[in-house]
């Protein structure tokens, strides 16, 4: 019998360090189909549709301004408090949406995963890419308010590091995707993690300097108890560094920590590749435990 030359051969992945990125590239058309599906179907049967992309950050910024700036008296310097909060929330939301949406990948897609073969990592990747549209809309709203406050005479201006904004988005997406894939792999065995993620993300927001300057947070953590320095809680949080860096390049406010950015880049690379490795390993047996 004549041996046939197959174009593709699906075999078990025995190499733990195989990231399977070549196969992802081969299925890039499917990746973009999932991206289109995520964009079209999220708010398809809602009354306000994509307006929900705008409502959430605007109302959150208003509440943060009232509670943290007007009532608690947290100062944002020369930056309008609402714009300060909107900048932090816009950056935070992209990370949050990537993390939450990818942290339950196996559970949400068990039906299609059990019927058709394709690189499973395409699914969380499509979520991260489709969230860029939502992020882009929220950035547009931020720019509108930015222009409004600028013509009102507020002393705001981007600085020379504004060109690093796409880099910041990529790092944020890598951390969200990496953590999401790790959690998704664990959720196949421990369902309680789904509830823990939602709760943990809310706590993480308060430790990520979303609604107050990073220096102020360090100062408060140092003075919690005399003689005890808790500022390390902020320094080990890569999201806090990213949000502070984002406000720094957009509003020229806050501080730029070279060490913090390097630490965040290293963390993002490690967590991203670790997430892919764990995700690829879990996809071999998840159907037996889901």
N, C-alpha and C positions, 0 to 999 in steps of 0.2 A: 504494500500500500504506500502510495507516494506521500511523503511528509509535507504538510502544508506550512507555509510561512505566515504566521499570524501577525497582524499589525500590532495588537496589544495583548498582553497576557496578564491576567489577574492572579496573583499568587500571594500567599501569606507573607506578611512583613516580619521577618525574623530579626532584622537588625534594629536594635533599640535606638541607635543614633540616626536612623534614616528619617529625615524630615519630610520626605515625600513632596518636595516643592516642585519638582519637574512634572509630576502628575497633576498638581494643582494648576500649573501653567497650561497643560494639555486640556484641562477642563475649564479654561477661562471663560468660554462662552456660557457654560452653565452658571459660573459665578456671577456673571452680569445679569443673567436671567433671574437669579435669586435676589440680586440687588433691586432689579425692577419690581419684582413681586413685593419686596419689603416696602418699597416706597409707595406703591399703588394701593396696597391692601390695608395698611395700618389704620387710616382714617377714612376708608372708602364709604362706610355706612354711617358716618357721624354727621351731625348737623353742621358743625363749624369746620370740619375737615382740617386742612393744614394750619388753620388759625390757632389750633392747640399748640403748635410749635412756638407761637408768640405769647399766648396767654400765660403759660406756666412761668417763663423767666420774668415777664413783666410784673406779675402779681407777687412772685417771690421776692423780687427786688424791692417792691413797694413795702412789703411786710418787714423785710430786713432793715430797710431804711427807718421805718417807724420804730421798730423794737430796739435795734442795736445802736442806731445813731441818734434818734430823737429822744428815746426813753433812757437807754443805757448810757448815752453820751459818748459813744466811741467816736473819736475824731478820725477823719480821713484826710486831714491836711487841707490843701488847696483844691482837692478833687471833690466835685459834687458827690455826696454820699450815694445817691441813686445810681450814678454812672459807675462809681467804685464797685457797688454791689452787683450791678448788671455785668460788668466785666468778669468778676469772679464766678458768677453763676453760669455765664455762657460757656466758660472754659470747663467748669466742673460738670455741667450737664453732659458734655460730650463723653467724658470719662464714665460718668454714672450710667448713661444709656448703653455704652459699649459693654460695661461690666455686667449689668443686670440682664441685658438681652442675650448675652452669650453664656451666662452661668447656668442655664437650664437647657442647653442645646440638645443633649441626648434625649431628655424627657419629652421636650416639645416636638421633636422630629422622629420619634421612635417608629411611627407608621411608615414614613418614607424610607427611613434607614433600613427597615426590615424587608423592603421589597426591591430596591434598586441600588446598584453599586455606583458610587462615585466617591472621590476623596471627601471624607466627612468634614475635614477642616474647612472646606469651602463654605459650609453653613455659617459658622461664626465669623468668618472673614467677610461674608456678604453683609452681615449685620453692621460691622464696623464701617464698611464702605457706604452703606445706605444711610447711616447716621450722619455722614458728612453733609447730606442735603439739609437735614434738620439743623445741624451746626451752622451751615452757611446762611440759612434764613435768620437764625438768631444773631449771627454776626452782622447781618444787614441791619437789623433793628438796632443793634448796639451802635453802628456807624451813624444811623439817623439821629439818635440821641446825642451822640458825640458831636455831630455838626451843630445841633441845636444849642448845646451848652457852650460850644466854642464861640458861636456868634452872640451868645449872651455875655461873653466876656470872661468865662472861666479860663484859668491858666492851665490848660491841658494841651498836650502835644505828644505825638509819638516820638520815640528817639531813634537813633541810628540802628538799633537792634531789631527794628520792625520786620526786617527781611527774614528773621528767624521764626516768624509766626508759623509758617508751614512745618518747620522742624518741630516746633512745640506740639502741633496737632498730631504729627506722626508718632512722637514719643508717647503722648497721651493715649492714642489708639493702641499702641503696642502694649502698654501696661494694662489697659482695659481688656484687650483680647487675651493676653497671656493669663491674667488672673481669672478671667471668665472661663477659659478652657480648663484650667486646673480645677476650679470649683465645679464645672460641669461634669468632669470626670469623676469627682467625688460624690456628686449628687446621685449617680447611678446606684450607689450603695447606701448612701446616707441622705434620705429625702429631707430631713430636718434642715439641711444646709440651705435649702431654698428660702426658708423663713429667716434664717440667720443672716443671709446676704442682705435682704431688704433692711433688716434692723441694723446690721453693721455698716451699711452705706450711709445711713442717717448719722450714725455716730462719727464716721470718718469725715463727713462734711464739716463738722465742728472742729476737727483736728487738722483741717486742711486750709485754714485761713481764708475761707471763702468770703466771709462777711466782715473781716477785720484785718488790719495790717499784720504781717508776719512778725515784725519787730515787737509790736504790742503784745502779741501772743507769747513770744519768748519772755518778755518782761513780766507778764502775769504769772507764767509758769515758774519763773525763778522766785517770785515773791509769795508763792502759795504758802510756803513754810520757810521761815528764816533759816538760812544755812543749807537749804536743800535746793538743788538745781534740777528742775524737770524739763528744761528746754530741749533736752535730747529727744523728747517725744515729737517735737516739731522737726528736728534735724534729720530724723530717720524716716520721715514721711515724704516720699518723692512727689506726691500730688501737691503738697503745700509749696514745694519749691517751684513746681510748674505754674501754679496759679499766681504766685508772687512774681515769677518771671513774666508771665503773660500780662499782668497789670503794669509791670515795669516797662515793657516795650510798647504797650498801647497807651498808657497814661503818663509815662515818665514819672511814676510814683513808686515808692518803696525802694527796696534794695536788690542789687544783683549779686548773687553768690556764685562765684565760679565753681567753688567746691560743691555746692548744692546741685548745680546743673550736671557736672561730671558724674557725681554720685547717682543722679536720676537716670542719666544715659546708661550707665553700667547696669543699674537695677532693671531698666526697661529691656535691655538686650537679654539679660539672664532670664527674666520672668517670661519673656516672649518665647524663647527657644525651649525653656523648661515646659511651658504650657503646651507647645506643639508636641514635644516628646511624650508627655503624659497623655495628651489627647489621642495621639496615634496609637499608643499602647492600649488605652481603654476601649477604642473602637473595635478591637478584636473580640472582646468578650462582653461588651455592654449589653447585647441583646439577651444574654442569660440572666442579667441582674436587674434590668430596667423594669 
